Amino acid sequence: MHPAVSIHVLPHSGVPIYRQLMDQLKAQVAGGRLAAGDFLPSVRQVAEELQVNPMTVSKVYSLLERDGVVELVRGQGMRVRETATNGKVRREAILPLLEQVAATAKQLALRPEQVIAQLKPLLEDPTDE
């Protein structure tokens, strides 16, 4: 696979494989691991490496194109768009995880300040001390 791309799927996680792929690719773009102008690995390459249906990968690439994360360059593949690396995309990349945290916190009857108190230490950089 493309050296900058690291994708892992968990078939039994309950999260659809296409969603896992899409969220991971968006996060890698938002986090700078995939920079503007970088090309994604081919559909066939991803499908073979992850042992998933090529149509699943193709669907993900189409959805990423629809969302403005990548663009099709005829004869070359899917390229990360310049606009995909801005702050808004980075903030949107974390939303699915935050939605899961919020849903779990509600199920556990935790108050927002309790969740934030547990999240803050996880976000702090130990090198800042």
Beta strands, then each sheet from edge to edge (+ up, - down):
strand 1: 70-73
strand 2: 77-80
sheet 1: 1+ 2-
end
